[in-house]
C-alpha cells in the first residue's frame, strides 16, 4: 500500500499529463484509495467504458478508443473533478 501522499502525487501527475493517461493509471489510484479506507464500489464495466464509484462520487472512463491506450482528456477531467470533490486534488 502506497502512502496517501504518494496517491495524491500520482493524481497530480495525471493532471499534468492529462492527454497521456491510461486506464491503468486511474485504476491504480482507485485501488489505492480502497486500501486507505475510502468506500470504493466495484467498477462497473459497460460497453464502452468503466463506471467507478468512490464514496459519494461517480465518474466514467471511456475505454473505447480504437488504436490508443490513452484515455481522452474529457474523461481525465471527470476523474480529476471527482478527486477534487474528495479533497484529494486542487487545481
N, C-alpha and C positions, 0 to 999 in steps of 0.2 A: 504494500500500500504506500503510495506516494503521499508526502506531506501536503496538506491543503494549500500551502504556499506554492508548491510545485504545480498543483492543478490550476491555480489562479494564473500562474506564469504561462502555462500552456494555453489557457484561454486567451491571454494577451497575445501570444504568438499567432494563434489562429486569426485574431483580429487584424494583426499586421500583414498577414498574407492571405487575406480572405478569398482571393481568386486562385489560390494554390492549396486548398484544404481538401482532404479526403474524408470519406465517411469513417474511416478507422480513427482519425484524429478526434472526431466528435464522439464516437463510441468509447474511446479511452477516457475522455472527460466524464461521460455519463457513468461509466463503470466505477471510476474513482470516487465520484460523488456518492454512489451507493455504499461504498466501503467507509465513507466518512459519515454515514448516518442519515443522509438525505433519503427521503422516500422516493424511490425510483420505480416507476411502473415498468413491467416487461415491455420491451419495444414491440410495437405492432407493425408487422410488415404489411404493406399494401402493394398494389400492382406496380406502382412507380416509385415507391419510397418507403420510408420508415417513420412512424409516428412515435416520438419519445415523450415521456412524462416525468418531470422531476418536481416533486412537491406539487404545488397548485398550477404549475406552468406546463404547457404542452407546446411542442414545436415539431414541424415536419421537415424531413430532409429527403429531397428527391434523389433517387439513385438511378433514374432512367435518363442517362446522358450518354448515348452511344459513342463509343470510341474514346471516352475520357474517364479517368478515375476521380477527377476533381468534382467537387460539389459547386453548383452555381452560387454566385455571390449573394443572391437574394435569400437562399436557404441558410447561408452562413450568418447573414444579418438576423434572421429569425432565431437562430441559436444564440447569438450574442444578446439579443433583446431578452431572451429567456434567462440568460446568465445575469443580466442587469437586474431583472425582477427578483432574482435570488440573492442579489447583493454580492455577486462574485466577480463582477466586471463593471468598470466605469469607463466612459469614453474619454 
